[in-house]
């Protein structure tokens, strides 16, 4: 699997200067990401959260809590050198948003909740979000723009491709490989050493006990592909 912008798990905890940050996506997970940024700043002032970016014009000039919805991606690009993180849960949509910003001056930040345990031997790509209560152990590789939601575990040597979304309470065992743009549903489990193709959706509560080498949706225990 190919990754861009990987750094060690400890690197993202060493930010010392406060920088302006914009959250792309003013939905539910965007609000959770804002809370995550607040938790980071409580531990060590790191980000000056300016507000939300969303291409839904109906949200412009409104606010989500204390943060304004400032405009769409064109507005973000007009700001020049700024930092942003894409907090859109759907993997394919997140990829499309990031790709339209790739040739701009926008720098993608990686945000990790202070409660998260991440081995210094783990690599994490730019733009990824790791939420409270999660654990990533040794020699794992987390791609760029990955979302690892609340209370997830990622075992040794696991590989999560770019744009993967892992919903709350997922257990990913050691040596698992998850293909790019896949989504792993709430409370699901993947046993040791299994692999998935890109663009796989694993349903909530599913148990993966064999390789899933065709794109598509898998549900149940053991997980089976549905049409």
N, C-alpha and C positions, 0 to 999 in steps of 0.2 A: 504494500500500500504506500502511496505517495502522500507526503504531508508538506505543508508550508508553514514556516515561522514557528517551529517548535522550540520551546525553552524548558528549562527544568522547573519542576513544581515550586521550588523555593523562589524563583526569580520574580514571581508576581507578588511576593510578600515584601519585597525590598523597595517598593516605590516610596520615595521620601518627599517629593514635591507635590503640591496640590495642582491638579490639571483640570481644565474644563472637560466635561463629559456629557454626551448626549445619548439617550436611550432610544433606539429605533424600535417602534412598536408601543402603542399606548394602550394595549389590551391588558388582560389579567396578568400575564407573565411579565409584561413590561412594568407593571406596578410592583410585582414581586422583586424584579431586578432593581428598582429604585430603593426598595427596602434593604436589599442586599448591599447596595452602595452605601446607604446610611450606616449599616452595621460595620462595614469596612472603615468608614470615617470615624466611628466611635472608637474603634481599636487604634487607628492611626490616621490622622487627616491625610487623605490621598486624592480625593476627587471633589471637584466643584460641579455638582450635578445641575446643568443648565435647564434641562427639560426633556420633553419627548419629541421625537420625529415620527410622523405617520402620514402616509400618502392619502388617507381618508380626509378629504377636505372638510367634511362635516365636523371634524374634531378640531380644526385649526381655531386658534384664539379662544379655546376652552382650556380647562386644566384638569389634571388628575391629581387629586390631593393638593399639595403645595407646589406642584411642578406644572408649568404651562406646556401645551401642545403647540409647538412653534411653527410647524410647517412640514412639508414633505421632504423627500430625499434631494430634490433640486435645491431647496433651501439649505440643507446640510452641506451640499457640495459648494454652495456660494460662500460658505464661511471660511474656506481655505483649510489651513492646518489645524484640525480639531480631532479629538478622540471620540469614538462612538462604540457602542456595543449593540448588536442586533438581538433583541429579546422577543423574537417571533417564534413560537413553538413549532410550527409546521416546517419540517426540514426543507422541502422543496421551495416554499415561499421565502424562507430565510436565505437560501442560496441565490435566488433571483435578486433579492434586495442587495445582498453583498456584491454580487457581480456587477450591478449597475453603478456601484460606488468604487470599483476597483481602480479605475483610472483617475480618480480624484485625489485630493490631498488628505482625505479622511484616514486617520490611523485607527485601527481596531484594537480596543483594549480587551484584556482578559480580566474578568472579575471573579474572585473566589471568596466565599464567605469565611470569616475568621474561624468558624467552628470546624471547617473542613480539615481532615487529615490527609496530607499529600506527601508521599515519599519524595525526597530530594532526587531519587533515581528515576522519577517519572517525568516524561516530557509532555508539555501542554501547548497546543497551538494558539495562535492569536485569535482574539474574538470569542473565546470560549467562556462559558458561564458555569460555575460549579456552586450549587446551592447548599444551604445549611444542612449539617448532619451527615454529609457524604464522606466516604473514605476511598482513597485511591492508593493502592499499595505499591510495591516495588516494581520498577522496570516496565510500567504500563506506558502506553503512548496514546494520548488524547489529541485528536486532530484539531484543525482550525474550525471555529464557529460551531463547536459542539455545545449542547446544553445537557448538563448532568443535574437533574432536579433533586428535590429534597430526599435525604436519607437513602441514598444509593451506595452500593459498594462495587468497586472494580478491583478484581484480583490481579495478582502478579502477571506481568508479561501480556496483559490484555491490550488489544489494539482497537481503538474506536476511530473510524474514518471521519473525514471532514463532514460537517453539517449533520452529524448524528444527533438525534434527540432521545434522551433517556428520561422517561417520566418518573414520578416519585416511587420510592420503595422498590427499586429494581436491584437484583443481585446478579452481577456478572462475574463469573468465576475466572480463574487463571487461564491464560493462554487462549482466551476467546478472541475472535476477530469479527468485528461488525463493520459491514461495508458502508461506504459513504451514503449520506442522505437517508439512512434507515431510521426508523422510529421504534423504540422499545417501550411497550405499554406499561402502565402502572402495575406494580406488584409482580411483574414477570420475573422469571429466573432463567439463566442460561448456564448449563453445566460446563464443567472443565473442557477446554480445548475445542469447542464448537465454533463454526464459522458461518457467517451469513454473506450473501451477495449484497451489492448495493441496492438501495431502494426497497428494502424489506420492511414491512410493518408487522411487528409482533404485538398481538392483542393483549389487553390487560389480563393479568393472572396466568398467562401462558407459561408453559415449561418447555424449554428448548433442550432436547436430548439428542438431536442429530443435526448435522450441517443443513443449512437452508440456502441452497445454492441457486435458487431461482427467485427473481424479484417477485413481490406479491405480498399478500396478507396471510398471516399464520395465526391461528387461535387454538386454545385448548391445551390439555395436558395428556399426552405429549402434544406439542404444537404441530398442527397440520395446515397445509395450504388450503384456502378457500377461494372460490371463483367470485 
